[in-house]
Amino acid sequence: MKNIFKYTLALLLLAGISTSCDDFLEPSVDQNKPTDTAIQTVGDLQAAVLGVHDYLNGISVYGRDYVAGTAAMSDNAVSNGFSGRFQPQSAVNFTINSGYASGMWNTFYSAIATANVAINADIPTSPAVKYAKGQALALRAFAHMNLLFNFGEQFAGGSLGIPYITTYNEGNLYPAREPAADVWTKIGKDFTDAVAMMDPVMDAGTPGYMNYYAVKGLQSRYYLYTGEFDKAIAAADVVINSGNYSLVAAADLASAWASGSGPESLFEAVFTNSDRTGTDNLARMYTASNYGDVEATPDLYNAYDASDARLGLLADSTAGTTSNHGDYRMTGKYVDELGSDNVRILRYAEVLLNKAEAYTRRNNGTDRANALIIINNLSSTRGSSTVYLAGSPDEVLAERRLELAMEGQRYFDLLRNGKDIPFINTGKYDFATGADLTYGSSILALPIPRSEMDANSNMVQNDYYK
C-alpha cells in the first residue's frame, strides 16, 4: 500500500486542480502544491471527485479488464486467446505476478487515495461541498467493495478482507488486511454517510457521475451481499419510486444500447473515442471483427428464449459468416470499436432484480409472489415468452444471467449465493481445473500482487498463493 500512497501523492503534487476529469491528472505550472492545500474551493473539490471517476474508467477496471475478466471467469464467457488476452482469467489460473490482479489492486486503491483527499479536504461547507464529499464517500465504498469481491476470502474459505483506507498519506503506511466482516461494515457506513450528504435535487441528471440514485441502487446491491434483505428492498424502492427510470421495450433495446447511454442507466463509465484506442475497450475484446478474445459460451447463448430481444444482442457466427474468429459474440452492448460507448456499471433492471432477489430470500408466500411479478415483467418486457412460476432465488439468478450478461456480475452472483462456478467445456481456455470451481476453494480469491507483498510487511497473501 505504501507504493500506492507514493504513486498517488506524486500525481497530486503534479496535478493542477481544474474542472476537467482528464486535466486533474495533468501537470500544471505549480509543481509544488502540497496535498493539504490542493483543495481550497468547491471547484477544486469537484475536480478531485472527477479524478476518482477517471481512475474507475481505467483499462484495468471498468474500462475493460474488470468487466471482461470476470465474465471470462464465469460460465458466461471464455477466452479463445486470439491476441493472447484474458487467458489466465478464462482458465482461472493466476500467479502472484498477475497483471490483471495488480492492475485492479493499484487502480482501485489509487481511486480510494484520491477520494480520501476529497473527503478530508478542509474547506467551508455548503450544499455543493456536501454533495461532492458524498460522491467521494460513495466512490470510496464502491472501490473497496470491488476490491473485497476479488481479493477477500469471503468466497474462498477464509475470513480475511482487504485494508480499508480512509486517510491519505497519514498514520500507518503499511496497513494490514481487516476481517471481511469489518470491511463490509465500513463499506455500508460510507454508503449511508454518502446518502445523507447528497441531496437528490443537486443531481446533474447524468449517469456519468456518482449520483444520489446510483448510491441507493448500489446500496441495494450491497445489502444482497450482506444478507440485509429488508434494507435491499428499501434501497431499491427509493430508485423505483423516484419515477426517473423505466425499462426499455424489446423493440428499442438494441438501439438503447447502441446509443451510448439510455434511460436504464444509473451509473456508468464515460468514454470518448480518444480514451480507449487500440485494444483498450470492451468492443474489441467481445466482437469478432478485430481482436475478439472473449466469446460468449454456447451455454449462455442457449439460455435465451428465441423471442427474447436480449438474444439479439448476441451474434451467432458459429458458421463463420461474421469472421473466422467464429462462435457467439456480445456485439450489442458494446458496439463502438473506437471505444466511445459507455460501460454501464449500474442499471435500473439490476435494481429491480436486486429487489426481486431480496423478496425471494425473505421467503414467504407474499414475497415470492412479488418477486414473480418483477421477474416476469422484466422477462416479458424484453420479449421473452419464458414465464417463471416459483418465485425462487434460482429463478431470479436465471433472469439476472440473461439481463446482465457480459457486464461483469455473473461470477459474483454465483459466489455470493454459495454456488460453484460451472465448468463449460468449450475446448478453448476453459478452467485449468477441468471441473467446476467449488465454492469455498482458495482459488477463488485473487493473489495479492507481488509488489504489494514486497512493499508492505503487514500484508498477508491469500492461501492459494502462499
C-alpha positions in Angstrom: 0.0 0.0 0.0 2.9 2.3 0.6 3.6 2.2 -3.2 0.0 3.4 -3.8 0.4 6.3 -1.5 3.7 7.4 -3.1 2.3 7.0 -6.6 -0.8 9.0 -6.0 1.0 11.6 -3.9 3.2 12.2 -6.9 0.2 12.6 -9.1 -1.4 15.0 -6.7 1.7 17.1 -6.2 1.9 17.5 -10.0 -1.8 17.9 -10.5 -3.3 21.2 -11.4 -6.7 21.1 -9.8 -9.1 22.0 -12.7 -12.6 21.4 -13.8 -11.8 18.6 -16.2 -11.6 15.0 -15.2 -8.6 14.4 -17.5 -6.9 17.6 -16.6 -6.9 16.6 -12.9 -4.1 14.2 -13.7 -2.1 16.6 -15.9 1.0 18.6 -14.8 0.4 22.2 -14.1 2.7 25.3 -13.7 2.6 24.9 -10.0 4.8 21.9 -9.3 4.9 22.3 -5.5 1.3 22.3 -4.5 1.0 20.3 -1.2 -1.9 18.0 -0.8 -3.2 19.7 2.3 -3.8 22.9 0.4 -4.5 21.5 -3.1 -8.3 21.7 -2.5 -9.3 25.2 -1.5 -12.5 25.8 -3.3 -15.6 23.8 -4.3 -14.3 23.7 -7.8 -11.1 22.1 -6.6 -13.1 19.6 -4.7 -15.3 18.7 -7.7 -12.2 18.3 -9.9 -10.8 15.8 -7.3 -14.0 13.8 -7.5 -13.8 13.8 -11.3 -10.3 12.4 -10.8 -11.8 9.5 -8.9 -14.2 8.8 -11.7 -11.2 8.9 -14.1 -9.5 6.1 -12.2 -12.6 3.9 -12.4 -12.6 4.3 -16.1 -9.1 2.8 -16.3 -8.4 -0.2 -18.6 -7.6 -2.3 -15.5 -11.1 -1.8 -14.1 -14.3 -0.6 -15.8 -12.5 0.4 -19.0 -12.1 -3.2 -19.9 -10.4 -5.8 -17.8 -12.7 -6.0 -14.8 -15.8 -6.5 -16.9 -14.4 -8.9 -19.5 -12.2 -10.7 -16.9 -15.0 -11.6 -14.5 -17.2 -12.6 -17.4 -14.5 -15.0 -18.6 -14.1 -16.4 -15.1 -17.8 -17.3 -15.1 -19.9 -19.7 -17.2 -20.9 -16.8 -19.5 -17.7 -16.4 -21.4 -14.4 -17.9 -22.5 -11.1 -16.6 -23.9 -10.0 -18.0 -27.2 -6.6 -16.4 -26.9 -6.5 -14.9 -30.4 -4.4 -12.0 -29.2 -3.2 -13.5 -26.0 -5.6 -11.7 -23.7 -7.8 -13.0 -20.8 -6.3 -16.5 -20.9 -5.5 -16.5 -17.1 -9.0 -15.2 -16.3 -10.7 -17.7 -18.5 -8.7 -20.6 -17.1 -8.8 -19.1 -13.5 -5.1 -19.7 -13.4 -3.2 -16.8 -11.9 0.3 -16.2 -10.4 1.4 -13.6 -7.8 2.8 -11.7 -10.8 -0.6 -11.4 -12.4 -1.0 -8.1 -14.3 -4.8 -8.5 -14.0 -4.7 -8.6 -10.2 -2.0 -5.9 -9.8 -3.8 -3.5 -12.3 -7.1 -3.9 -10.4 -5.5 -3.5 -7.0 -3.4 -0.4 -7.9 -6.2 1.3 -9.8 -8.9 0.9 -7.2 -6.6 1.9 -4.4 -5.4 5.0 -6.4 -9.1 5.9 -6.8 -9.5 5.5 -3.0 -6.5 7.7 -2.3 -7.8 10.5 -4.4 -11.3 10.1 -2.8 -9.7 10.4 0.6 -8.1 13.7 -0.4 -11.5 15.0 -1.3 -13.3 13.6 1.7 -10.8 15.1 4.1 -10.5 18.4 2.4 -10.8 21.3 4.9 -12.9 23.8 3.2 -16.1 25.7 4.3 -19.2 23.6 4.0 -22.0 24.3 1.5 -24.6 22.1 -0.2 -22.2 21.7 -3.2 -19.4 20.7 -0.9 -21.5 18.2 1.0 -22.7 16.7 -2.3 -19.2 16.4 -3.7 -17.9 14.8 -0.5 -20.9 12.4 -0.5 -19.9 11.4 -4.1 -16.3 10.8 -2.9 -17.6 8.6 0.0 -19.8 6.6 -2.3 -16.9 6.1 -4.7 -14.6 5.1 -1.9 -17.2 2.5 -0.8 -17.6 1.2 -4.3 -13.9 0.8 -4.9 -13.4 -1.1 -1.6 -16.4 -3.3 -2.4 -14.9 -4.3 -5.8 -11.6 -5.0 -4.1 -13.3 -7.1 -1.5 -15.1 -9.1 -4.1 -11.9 -10.1 -5.8 -9.2 -10.2 -3.1 -11.2 -11.0 0.0 -11.5 -14.6 1.3 -15.3 -14.5 2.0 -15.9 -16.8 -1.0 -12.7 -18.7 -0.7 -12.9 -20.5 2.6 -11.4 -17.7 4.8 -12.2 -14.6 6.7 -9.7 -12.0 5.6 -10.8 -9.0 3.7 -8.6 -6.1 2.5 -7.2 -2.9 4.0 -9.9 -0.2 4.3 -8.2 3.1 3.7 -9.8 6.3 5.0 -6.9 8.8 5.1 -4.3 10.0 2.7 -0.6 9.6 3.4 -1.2 9.7 7.2 -0.6 7.3 10.0 0.0 3.6 9.1 1.5 3.3 5.7 1.7 -0.5 6.0 -1.9 -1.4 6.6 -2.9 -4.9 7.3 -5.9 -6.8 5.9 -9.0 -6.5 8.0 -11.6 -9.2 8.6 -14.0 -9.3 5.6 -17.0 -8.7 8.0 -15.4 -5.4 9.2 -14.8 -4.3 5.6 -18.4 -4.9 4.7 -19.5 -2.8 7.7 -17.2 0.1 6.7 -18.5 -0.1 3.1 -22.1 0.1 4.4 -21.3 3.1 6.6 -19.7 5.0 3.7 -22.7 4.4 1.5 -25.0 5.5 4.3 -23.0 8.6 5.0 -22.9 9.4 1.3 -26.7 9.3 1.0 -27.1 11.7 4.0 -24.8 14.2 2.3 -26.2 14.0 -1.3 -29.4 16.0 -1.9 -31.0 14.4 -5.0 -32.1 17.9 -6.2 -28.4 18.6 -6.9 -28.1 15.6 -9.2 -26.8 16.7 -12.6 -29.1 14.4 -14.5 -26.3 12.3 -15.9 -25.4 8.7 -15.0 -21.8 9.6 -15.9 -21.1 10.7 -12.3 -21.9 9.2 -9.0 -25.4 10.5 -8.1 -27.9 10.1 -5.3 -30.0 7.3 -7.0 -26.8 5.5 -8.1 -25.8 5.3 -4.4 -29.2 3.9 -3.5 -29.0 1.4 -6.3 -25.5 0.3 -5.1 -26.9 0.0 -1.6 -29.4 -2.5 -2.9 -26.6 -4.5 -4.4 -24.5 -4.2 -1.2 -27.4 -5.4 1.0 -27.8 -8.5 -1.1 -24.1 -9.4 -0.3 -24.6 -8.7 3.4 -27.9 -10.6 3.6 -29.9 -7.5 4.8 -32.8 -8.1 2.6 -35.3 -5.6 4.2 -32.7 -2.9 3.5 -32.1 -4.1 0.0 -35.8 -3.7 -0.8 -36.0 -0.3 0.8 -33.0 1.0 -1.1 -34.3 -0.4 -4.4 -37.7 1.3 -3.7 -36.1 4.7 -3.5 -34.9 4.3 -7.0 -38.1 2.7 -8.3 -40.4 5.2 -6.7 -38.4 8.2 -7.9 -40.1 7.8 -11.3 -36.9 8.7 -13.0 -36.2 5.3 -14.6 -38.1 2.8 -16.7 -37.5 -0.4 -18.6 -36.7 -0.2 -22.3 -39.2 -2.1 -24.5 -38.0 -5.1 -26.5 -38.2 -3.2 -29.8 -36.0 -0.4 -28.5 -33.4 -2.5 -26.6 -30.7 -2.7 -29.3 -30.9 0.9 -30.2 -30.8 1.9 -26.5 -27.6 0.0 -26.0 -26.1 1.4 -29.2 -27.0 5.0 -28.2 -24.1 5.1 -25.7 -26.5 5.8 -22.8 -30.1 5.2 -22.1 -33.0 5.6 -19.6 -32.0 2.4 -17.7 -28.5 3.6 -16.7 -28.0 4.9 -13.1 -24.2 4.9 -13.2 -21.7 4.4 -16.0 -18.1 4.9 -17.0 -18.0 7.6 -19.7 -15.5 7.5 -22.6 -14.7 9.3 -25.8 -13.0 7.7 -28.7 -9.7 9.0 -27.6 -9.9 7.4 -24.2 -9.7 3.8 -25.3 -7.8 3.4 -28.5 -6.5 0.2 -29.9 -7.2 -2.8 -27.7 -8.3 -0.7 -24.8 -12.0 -1.2 -25.0 -14.6 -3.9 -24.5 -15.9 -3.9 -28.0 -12.6 -5.0 -29.5 -12.5 -7.9 -27.0 -16.1 -9.0 -27.5 -16.6 -8.6 -31.2 -15.2 -10.9 -33.9 -14.1 -8.3 -36.3 -10.9 -7.3 -34.5 -9.0 -8.8 -31.6 -12.0 -10.8 -30.4 -10.5 -12.7 -27.4 -13.7 -13.1 -25.3 -16.6 -15.1 -26.6 -19.9 -15.9 -25.0 -20.4 -19.6 -24.2 -22.9 -21.7 -26.0 -24.4 -22.3 -22.6 -25.2 -18.6 -22.3 -26.5 -18.2 -25.8 -28.8 -21.2 -25.5 -30.2 -19.9 -22.2 -32.3 -17.3 -24.1 -35.8 -17.8 -25.4 -35.9 -17.4 -29.2 -38.2 -14.4 -28.9 -36.1 -12.6 -26.3 -34.7 -9.3 -27.6 -31.6 -9.8 -25.4 -30.7 -12.7 -27.7 -30.4 -10.2 -30.5 -27.5 -8.5 -28.6 -25.5 -11.7 -29.1 -24.2 -12.6 -32.6 -24.1 -16.2 -33.7 -21.2 -16.6 -36.0 -20.7 -20.3 -35.5 -20.9 -20.9 -39.2 -18.1 -18.5 -39.8 -20.2 -15.9 -41.5 -19.0 -13.0 -39.4 -15.3 -13.9 -39.0 -13.1 -16.8 -38.8 -12.9 -16.0 -35.1 -16.4 -17.6 -35.0 -18.8 -18.6 -32.3 -21.0 -16.4 -30.1 -20.3 -12.7 -29.5 -21.7 -10.0 -27.3 -21.9 -7.3 -30.0 -25.0 -5.4 -28.9 -23.9 -4.0 -25.5 -20.5 -2.6 -26.6 -20.8 -1.6 -30.2 -18.1 1.0 -30.9 -14.7 -0.4 -31.6 -13.2 3.1 -31.2 -14.3 2.7 -27.6 -16.6 5.7 -27.2 -19.6 3.7 -25.9 -20.0 4.0 -22.2 -19.8 1.0 -19.8 -22.9 0.6 -17.7 -21.9 -0.1 -14.1 -25.5 0.0 -12.6 -28.7 -0.2 -14.5 -32.4 0.1 -13.5 -33.0 -3.6 -14.4 -30.4 -4.7 -11.8 -32.2 -2.6 -9.1 -35.4 -4.4 -9.9 -33.6 -7.8 -9.8 -32.0 -6.8 -6.5 -35.4 -6.2 -5.1 -36.8 -9.4 -6.5 -34.0 -11.5 -5.1 -34.3 -9.9 -1.7 -38.0 -10.8 -1.8 -37.1 -14.5 -2.5 -34.6 -14.5 0.3 -37.2 -13.4 2.8 -39.1 -16.5 1.5 -42.7 -16.1 2.4 -45.7 -16.6 0.1 -46.4 -12.9 -0.5 -42.7 -12.1 -1.1 -42.4 -14.9 -3.6 -45.4 -13.6 -5.5 -43.9 -10.1 -5.5 -40.7 -11.5 -6.9 -42.6 -13.3 -9.6 -44.2 -10.1 -10.7 -40.9 -8.4 -11.1 -39.0 -11.1 -13.0 -41.9 -12.0 -15.2 -42.5 -8.3 -16.0 -38.8 -7.9 -16.9 -38.8 -11.1 -19.0 -42.0 -10.1 -20.9 -40.7 -6.5 -21.4 -37.7 -8.0 -23.1 -39.9 -10.0 -25.4 -39.3 -13.4 -23.9 -42.0 -16.0 -23.7 -40.5 -17.5 -20.5 -42.8 -17.5 -17.5 -41.4 -18.1 -14.1 -43.6 -20.0 -11.7 -41.9 -20.5 -8.3 -40.5 -17.1 -7.3 -37.3 -18.8 -6.1 -33.8 -17.4 -5.8 -32.7 -19.7 -8.6 -35.3 -18.1 -10.9 -34.1 -14.6 -10.1 -30.5 -15.7 -10.7 -31.5 -17.2 -14.1 -33.1 -13.9 -15.1 -30.1 -11.9 -13.8 -27.9 -14.0 -16.1 -30.0 -13.2 -19.1 -30.3 -9.5 -18.3 -26.8 -8.7 -17.0 -24.8 -11.0 -19.3 -21.2 -9.9 -20.0 -21.5 -7.0 -17.7 -19.2 -8.5 -15.1 -21.7 -9.7 -12.5 -22.4 -13.4 -13.1 -19.2 -14.7 -11.4 -20.0 -12.8 -8.2 -23.7 -13.6 -8.4 -22.9 -17.2 -8.2 -20.3 -16.9 -5.4 -22.4 -14.7 -3.1 -25.1 -17.3 -3.3 -22.7 -20.1 -2.3 -22.7 -21.7 -5.7 -20.0 -23.4 -7.6 -18.8 -21.8 -10.9 -19.9 -24.3 -13.6 -17.2 -25.7 -15.9 -18.3 -25.2 -19.5 -16.2 -27.3 -21.9 -15.6 -25.2 -25.0 -12.3 -26.6 -26.0 -10.7 -23.1 -25.5 -9.2 -21.6 -22.4 -11.6 -23.3 -20.0 -10.9 -23.7 -16.3 -7.5 -25.1 -15.7 -9.0 -27.5 -13.1 -11.1 -29.1 -15.8 -14.0 -29.1 -13.4 -16.4 -26.8 -11.6 -14.8 -24.2 -9.3 -16.0 -25.2 -5.9 -17.4 -22.6 -3.7 -15.1 -22.1 -0.8 -12.0 -23.1 -2.7 -9.0 -20.9 -2.0 -8.5 -20.4 -5.8 -11.5 -18.0 -5.8 -9.5 -15.2 -4.2 -7.1 -13.3 -6.5 -3.4 -13.1 -5.5 -2.3 -10.0 -3.6 0.2 -8.5 -6.1 3.8 -9.3 -5.5 4.7 -5.6 -5.4 2.3 -5.1 -2.5 3.7 -8.1 -0.7 7.2 -6.9 -1.2 6.5 -3.3 -0.1 4.1 -4.0 2.9 5.4 -6.2 5.7 1.9 -6.3 7.2 0.3 -7.8 4.1 -0.8 -11.4 4.2 -1.1 -13.4 0.9 -4.2 -15.4 0.1 -3.8 -19.1 0.9 -3.7 -20.4 -2.7 -0.7 -18.3 -3.5 1.4 -18.7 -0.3 
